[in-house]
């Protein structure tokens, strides 16, 4: 990654904000020239109950959330942190829905553009058992930076996966690259082509 992108990850109470699910944790890591140079992470209290199976999956408990800052405050800080920098997420369709829903709740303009590392990985690692983050991290022999399904660790591991995919992308997918020197455009071409 030769320009700056932000890798973002949400942990939530369910699969869809349209069905009442809310964010419980968000993290964003700034990646510049292939290295993480800044981080944002916060639990967030949206005033909703975390189901037991989500607590077991993420390790985020209702007690932790009761002590966390309010969702509106966290999303305001996050909006300032990400600014207009291009975003990347693993399974971007999921994270984009929650980002847009939580930003809408605070009256902040929504952002539609988010690149998907999972779609990118499907092209670069077509023989992986599946394209879940944990599987890809093991498949690519990347470092596990913390427990899966915690936002900061997932964002950091996604950043590592993206860095590796881009290295492989430039080596194996060179004929398909756009002539642009903007890596976000090259990623976009590959991910959405």
C-alpha positions as MATLAB code, in Angstrom:
seq = 'XXXXXXXXXXXXXXXXXXXXXXXXXXXXXXXXXXXXXXXXXXXXXXXXXXXXXXXXXXXXXXXXXXXXXXXXXXXXXXXXXXXXXXXXXXXXXXXXXXXXXXXXXXXXXXXXXXXXXXXXXXXXXXXXXXXXXXXXXXXXXXXXXXXXXXXXXXXXXXXXXXXXXXXXXXXXXXXXXXXXXXXXXXXXXXXXX';
ca = [
       0.000    0.000    0.000;
       1.785    3.098   -1.156;
      -0.895    5.576   -0.144;
      -2.949    5.927    2.998;
      -6.027    3.804    3.665;
      -7.971    3.033    6.818;
      -8.923   -0.525    7.666;
     -12.115   -0.575    9.727;
     -13.911   -3.286   11.674;
     -17.137   -3.385   13.677;
     -18.319   -5.856   16.286;
     -22.085   -5.879   16.623;
     -25.083   -7.403   18.377;
     -26.277   -9.119   15.201;
     -26.074   -9.287   11.435;
     -28.064   -6.296   10.258;
     -28.901   -2.791   11.475;
     -32.168   -3.133    9.541;
     -33.109   -5.856   12.051;
     -32.169   -3.736   15.069;
     -28.553   -4.836   15.523;
     -26.153   -2.176   16.783;
     -22.406   -1.763   16.939;
     -20.669   -2.686   20.201;
     -17.051   -2.015   19.208;
     -15.248   -0.264   16.381;
     -11.606   -0.055   15.404;
      -9.807    1.669   12.574;
      -6.142    1.429   11.693;
      -4.392    3.909    9.432;
      -2.085    2.172    6.962;
       0.479    4.268    5.135;
       3.176    2.829    2.892;
       2.293   -0.653    4.124;
       2.655    0.080    7.854;
       0.095    0.789   10.547;
       0.793    4.347   11.668;
      -2.252    5.131   13.848;
      -5.123    3.338   15.592;
      -8.597    4.094   16.906;
     -10.536    1.616   19.034;
     -13.509    1.894   21.339;
     -16.298   -0.149   22.811;
     -19.602    1.670   22.415;
     -22.805    1.650   24.404;
     -25.775    1.766   22.060;
     -28.204    0.907   24.857;
     -28.990   -2.558   23.522;
     -28.569   -6.023   24.990;
     -25.830   -8.306   23.646;
     -27.187  -11.824   23.069;
     -25.306  -14.649   24.849;
     -24.022  -16.195   21.616;
     -22.518  -12.835   20.566;
     -20.892  -12.483   24.005;
     -19.383  -15.950   23.535;
     -18.182  -15.132   20.002;
     -16.640  -11.714   20.702;
     -15.892  -11.764   24.412;
     -17.696   -8.417   24.665;
     -20.112   -8.571   27.581;
     -23.117   -6.497   28.552;
     -21.166   -5.389   31.620;
     -18.324   -4.074   29.427;
     -20.791   -2.186   27.242;
     -22.595   -0.589   30.208;
     -19.255    1.040   31.142;
     -18.418    2.094   27.554;
     -18.914    5.578   26.070;
     -22.155    6.224   24.224;
     -22.428    5.234   20.567;
     -22.984    8.819   19.414;
     -19.782   10.047   21.058;
     -17.729    7.156   19.686;
     -19.098    7.587   16.171;
     -18.391   11.320   16.293;
     -14.772   10.575   17.199;
     -14.556    7.887   14.531;
     -15.925   10.216   11.846;
     -13.210   12.721   12.679;
     -10.566   10.011   12.693;
     -11.422    8.531    9.284;
     -12.164   11.822    7.531;
     -12.140   11.266    3.767;
      -9.446    8.575    3.711;
     -10.379    5.505    1.619;
     -11.727    2.630    3.717;
     -11.069   -1.106    3.556;
     -12.852   -3.860    5.483;
     -12.993   -7.635    5.454;
     -16.535   -8.389    4.273;
     -17.095   -4.716    3.537;
     -20.822   -5.146    2.895;
     -21.288   -5.940    6.600;
     -19.091   -3.154    7.991;
     -20.434   -0.578    5.507;
     -24.016   -1.223    6.679;
     -23.079   -0.602   10.300;
     -20.890    2.406    9.522;
     -23.678    4.019    7.524;
     -26.378    3.198   10.085;
     -24.366    4.511   13.041;
     -23.284    7.664   11.154;
     -26.877    8.291   10.109;
     -27.954    8.157   13.760;
     -25.664   11.110   14.537;
     -26.615   13.026   11.402;
     -23.219   12.573    9.779;
     -22.975   12.152    6.001;
     -22.775    8.550    4.955;
     -19.827    7.120    3.071;
     -20.554    4.642    0.311;
     -17.014    3.675   -0.792;
     -15.404    0.804    1.050;
     -13.049   -1.707   -0.529;
     -13.436   -5.361    0.414;
     -10.386   -7.407    1.376;
     -12.472  -10.590    1.322;
     -13.348  -10.097   -2.350;
      -9.714   -9.341   -3.087;
      -8.587  -12.469   -1.218;
     -11.041  -14.638   -3.155;
      -9.138  -13.779   -6.324;
      -5.673  -14.129   -4.839;
      -6.313  -17.202   -2.652;
      -8.938  -19.138   -4.637;
      -7.884  -22.440   -3.055;
      -8.247  -21.312    0.574;
     -10.723  -23.464    2.521;
     -12.940  -20.384    2.885;
     -12.367  -16.651    2.925;
     -13.080  -15.843    6.541;
     -10.403  -13.670    8.116;
      -9.130  -16.361   10.504;
      -8.795  -18.896    7.707;
      -6.942  -16.468    5.463;
      -4.584  -15.349    8.227;
      -3.635  -18.979    8.876;
      -3.494  -19.798    5.152;
      -1.155  -16.852    4.476;
       0.841  -17.500    7.685;
       0.253  -13.978    8.987;
       0.672  -12.989   12.620;
      -2.427  -13.148   14.801;
      -2.443   -9.790   16.586;
      -5.144  -10.666   19.102;
      -8.389  -12.582   19.487;
     -10.632  -12.852   16.434;
     -13.932  -10.995   16.597;
     -12.388   -8.104   18.478;
     -12.328   -5.011   16.326;
      -8.720   -3.863   16.758;
      -7.164   -7.286   16.200;
      -9.407   -7.924   13.192;
      -8.529   -4.523   11.678;
      -4.806   -5.119   12.216;
      -4.957   -8.612   10.707;
      -6.999   -7.316    7.767;
      -4.312   -4.673    7.189;
      -1.676   -7.422    7.104;
      -3.784   -9.475    4.716;
      -4.264   -6.469    2.429;
      -0.554   -5.754    2.388;
       0.146   -9.355    1.382;
      -2.653   -9.383   -1.219;
      -1.317   -6.204   -2.783;
       2.161   -7.713   -2.983;
       0.715  -10.756   -4.707;
      -1.622   -8.541   -6.731;
       1.230   -6.562   -8.227;
       3.130   -9.770   -9.029;
       0.288  -11.980  -10.322;
      -2.327   -9.551  -11.534;
      -0.107   -6.961  -13.224;
      -1.871   -7.282  -16.611;
      -5.167   -6.356  -14.934;
      -3.930   -3.273  -13.081;
      -5.150    0.087  -14.201;
      -2.458    2.468  -15.310;
      -3.231    4.675  -12.323;
      -0.570    5.073   -9.671;
      -3.352    5.339   -7.068;
      -3.459    1.919   -5.331;
      -7.056    2.463   -4.231;
      -8.058    2.617   -7.905;
      -6.027   -0.477   -8.679;
      -7.670   -2.257   -5.747;
     -11.071   -1.048   -6.858;
     -10.487   -2.375  -10.344;
      -9.466   -5.749   -9.026;
     -12.078   -6.034   -6.296;
     -15.057   -4.820   -8.294;
     -14.083   -5.818  -11.842;
];
